[in-house]
Amino acid sequence: MKAVVYKGPFRVAVEEVPKPKIQDPNDAIVRITTTAICGSDLHMYEGRTAAQPGIIFGHENLGIVEEVGNAVRILKPGDRVVMPFNVACGRCRNCEAGYTAFCLTVNPGFAGGAYGYVAMGPYQGGQAEYLRVPYADFNALILPPGKEHELDFVLLADIFPTGWHGVSLSGFKPGESIAIFGAGPVGLMAAYSAVLRGASVVFSVDKVPERLETAKKIGAVPIDFSKVDPVEEIIKQNGGQMVDRGVDAVGYQAVAKEGKEVPNVVLESLIKVVRPTGGIGVPGLYVPSDPGATDPHAREGRILFSFGKLFEKGLTIGTGQTNVKMYNRYLRDLIINGRAKPSFVVSHEYKLDDAPIAYEKFDKRIEGHVKVVLHP
């Protein structure tokens, strides 16, 4: 089959690789119809993780079940499914509690597994023609048959639940104000989630014009941090008040106004802009090692930020990868019933063979590339 294979920093190739087979009675083989490129894929693409050449990328996957193991009882060939980016067993202590992003069995020595990602287990990614899905009855969410909502449903694999999760991590309640730093795919999904959940005002902070324009279209107030101090501008536009909640949808490759990478700049801004006793959610990715960091502490996953001010203000902070199964069924039903249409974020569609071009343009944030999907 064809698959997108990481070759080294800023290089991917579409290559012929062996088609996956059933390895365990609980497995299913899914023929991929749509798969998305995630911003976290770009961290690996840029050489900013410990990823080694040979990884098949892709953790946002949707397709049709082709084959199931003899222990699979719910799924059947022909079912249309979307898979959470988390690979989870459904049986360990964390899975039973709903924390499927921190499964204790699928990746020994590490809490959590995922498709096609460094340090997240031996699971090939789905930017390919086929994908093996472990613990398939647990990990695959069945969708209505046909092709309707294809671009909406693929976002259930990661970014729609992750945006929702970021808002939840902040402790958000309907009627509160919230500032979302980052208007990439996850940041836009966080802003959209906050709007859906009844925020009184949503501020969206970025510097890419296409992203800010999209944020404005969904009802958020765009803040261009390359032109103004985002903390001062948010407080000014919020009637002189700090916001109730904040979300870091950027992560460890955050940049300051002048374009220089400053890993702690978003966390520092959130500590300043969120009111005393408010909350901060951090779905943006932070890693334990960053080979490309210029700061020696950041290279080892250490981020310096104002913990004293965080403590003084009594702020709460929630972090961690998204437990997709905690949200995806409900978000699916919002889509089916016309209450949510997250596909507004999808800017470009490519054939799988064109993945190298798609990665290059998405990484450079050029030609309006906000969210990119591939079709094998």
C-alpha positions, 0 to 999 in steps of 0.5 A: 500500500501507499503511505506517508513516510518520514525521511528526516527534517522537512522531508516526507515521501509517499512510499510502498509499504506492507499492508497491515494485517490482523495481529490480534483477535481484537484488531480491525483493518480499516481502508482509509478514505480521509486522513488529516495532517495535524499541527503536531505532525509538523513538530516531527516533520520539522525535526523538533522531536526525537522521531526517527526516519521511517515513521508512517505519519497520521493520527487523524483517520476515517475510513471503512472497515475491511476486515475484523479479528475473530474477537471483534463483536461490534464492528463489521466489514463495511462500517464507516468509522473514525478512530481517536488518535489515542490507542487505548485498551479500554480495560486498564485503570485509566481507561475505565476512568475515561482517561484513554489518552493515558492508557497503561497497557498499549505502550509499556513504560509510558502512559498513552499510545497513538497512531504514527507518533514518536514515543507513542507505541508501535502503531503505524499511522493512517496517512496511508491506504490502510490502518490496523486498529487495535482493540477495535470495538473500543477504539473505533466510533461508528458513523452513519454510512455514506459520504456525508459530513466526511470533512466534519467527521474526520475532525473527531479523531483529534482537533474538534475533541482537543479544542473542546478539551482545552476549554474544559481543562480551563474550567469554563462555564457558560457565560464566561469570557475566554481567551484562546492563544493560537488560531491554528486548527486546535485553537480555532476548534477551541474558539468554536467550542467556546462559542457553542458552549455559551461564552460571553466573549471569545478572544482569538490570538494569532498573527496569521491573517487567514486564521484571524479572519476565520476566527472572526467568522465564527464569532470570536474577537481576533487579536493580532499579536504582531501589532498589539500587546495581546494581554493589554488589548484583550483587557481593553476590549473586555471592558478593562477586565481580565478574562475568566478563562484562557487556553494555550493552543500553541505549545512549545514552539510559541513565538513572540511579536518579533517572530522569535521562538520563546517557549514560555510566551503564551503561558506568561501571557495567560497568567497575566490575562486570566483573572484571579481564581480563573483557569487555564487549559493547555491542550497545546503540545509540550514535549520532554525533549526538543532537539531543535530548541535554542534554549538549553532548558527547553531542549530538555522539556523545561519551561520557565514561567511565573509560578509565583504569579500563578500561585498569587492569583490562585489560578488553576491549570489543566494540561494533557492530551485529549481523552477523545472518547470522552467527547467524540460520540457527543460531538458526532451527534452535534454534527449529525443533527446540524448543531456543529460543523467544524469542517469550516477549518479545512482549507485544503484537500490533497490526494495522498500522492501529493502529501510532500507538497501538502506538508511543505505548504502547511508547514510554511503557513502559505496560500491560506493553509489552515487545515489540510486533509489527504484522500488515499 
